Amino acid sequence: MLAYFGIYRVDKNKITIKVDISWDESWVGTEQVRLFTIDGDKLHVEALPQPYANSDGKIMRGVLIWEREGTFSLPSAP
């Protein structure tokens, strides 16, 4: 599990998040850098290699792929 949030900035294909709250308290106050690409309906997000608390500190590189599932529209007002 990973969960964190904070203010972010984007520069080309890099997003940097200044972490305010995190499941891993050691991330609070740090900047987490992720690289991303968009390929059609897919968003690829890749973490730089770093130690992860839930893996006994092993150096890992997380990769997340989101895929758009059709279009979204709000229902009409009655």
Protein Blocks (a to p, Z undefined) as FASTA:
>chain_A
ZZdddddddehjaccdddfbdfblmlgopacddddddehjaccddddddddfklgopacd
dddddddehjadddddZZ
